[in-house]
Amino acid sequence: MNEATRSVGRYRAIDLTLFAMILAFFETVVRTAAVRWFPAQPYTVSVTPAVTAIVMMRWGPWAGIHAFLGGLVYCLVSGGQTEHYGIYCLGSLLCLVCLYPLKRAGKEAVRADTFKSLLLALGVTVLMQTGRAAIALMLGHAPAEAAGFYTTDVITLLFTLIVIWIARRLDGVFEDQKHYLSRLKSERETQEGGVS
C-alpha cells in the first residue's frame, strides 16, 4: 500500500468519524427536543437522511454506517423497544439502493445539477422510510402504521432537500472526496507552476 493510498484512507476515516459525530450530536438534540418538549406532535425531524446523502456523495457505500447510526441514535434517545432497532437501523439501509443510480449518472454530474442533487436527497429519504415501513410490516405492524413513516417524516424530507441544496453550493462538501482531493492537487500544481 503506497503513501497516497494510506493518506486517503486516513482522511476517509477522519471524515467519516466527523460526520458520524455531527449526525449523533444533532440527531440526539432533535430527538431529545421531540421527546421532552413536543411529544404530542405528529411530525418528526431527522438529520440522518441529509448526513447520509452527503456521505454517500463523498464516500459511496460508507454512507451505510451513517444510515445505521442515525437509526440507532433515534432509538436510543426515544427509548425504543428491540423491534424498533431493527426497523430504524436496518430499514434505513435501503437508502443504499441510491448508490446504483448515483454511479450510473456519475457523481460529478449529480453534484453539478441541482435537480439531480435534490433527486438524490429525495431518494435517500424516501428509501429510508420505505425500508422502515417494509420491516415494520414484516414484524406484523398494520399498514396504517407503516404509512406513518412517510406522513410523519414530511418535515425531514423538506429539511434534507434544503441541506443538500446548501451543501452543494459549499466547495467540496457535496463532492466525491477522491475527486475533490485530485482537484485540489491539480489547482495547487497550477498555482505553483504560475508562481515559478
Buried (B, 14 or more C-beta within 10 A) or exposed (E): EEEEEEEEEEEBEEBBEEBBEBBBEBBBEBBEEBEEEEEEEEEBBBBBBBBBBBBBBBBBEBBBBBBBBBBBBBBBBBEBEEBBBBBBBBBBBBBBBBBEEBEEBEBEEBBEBEEBBBBBBBBBBBBBBBBBBBBBBEEEBEEEEBEBBBEBBBEBBEBBBEBBBEBBEEEBBBBBBBBBBEBEEEEEEEEEEEEE
